[in-house]
């Protein structure tokens, strides 16, 4: 009985380890901050990131090959964080967030998680163009990504 109760946790750890095996050290540092409920560690890592660092990160296609679900969950974390930080008329719902994560995996194969962090940071600071009145995949993929 005890083994069957712990099996989901064991499988989850195994999946996470698969993605960590292909990550470059800086990507591992970033991923490790995703579990920080106070966001202090994440903010610290975010502040240290530069475009040069992002280029040296692990491409999303590499992470996705190691574990598609785990990679999508990392993107979902970042999208949810952005969704909570922006003051727009309507927030993304869970289905839109999951779909956007999938779209990013399709569209941004050569980008890194670090790129996504920097992209979202630049967007919330207004560095990617017009004011943000809405948040959806069209804004991110058609407006922000080309500028980034």
Secondary structure, DSSP 8 states (H G I E B T S, - for coil): -HHHHHHHHHHHHHHHHHHHHH--HHHHHHHHGGG-TT-HHHHHHHHH--HHHHHTS-BHHHHHHH-HHHHHHHHHHHHHHHHHH---SS---HHHHHHHHHHHHHH-TT-BHHHHHHHHHHHHTTTTSS--S--SHHIIIIIIHHH-
